[in-house]
Amino acid sequence: MTTCTRMLEIDAGHRLLKHEGKCRHIHGHRYVFDITCEGPKDGVGRIIDFSKVKEVVGGWLDENLDHGFIAQKGDSIITYLTDTGGKLYVTDFSPTAENLAEHVLAKSRELLASFGITVVHVRCHETPSCFATAG
């Protein structure tokens, strides 16, 4: 079956609490999420208009993650960001590329289901040379 992929980009900070190296420190990434969709083609010959993926999934990413800090529950930075009005997205998981790919896959499936679209996988690029894929 044919698929289509929309690339969505955000900027966000995070840290990995149990990381043995530099990633345990606060830092940020230019995340790129590739949202790959599958479904029947419409009368135009497309699975879903790329702009709809941007509007729906990109809108969720912008509202929740873009220019914010992704923190694992229990991270002491949560108190600081809450007290100072910082943009914060708290997860039950360590915000690794692998876990973010899985999280965005689940959210994308939820958001695009009403359009008759199956999101088959999400790739999360943490850097230009490092990515993780879920699905």
Summary of the structure (lengths in Angstrom):
residues: 135
radius of gyration: 15.8
end to end distance: 15.7
largest distance: 52.2
contacts: 389
relative contact order: 0.21
helix: 33%
strand: 36%
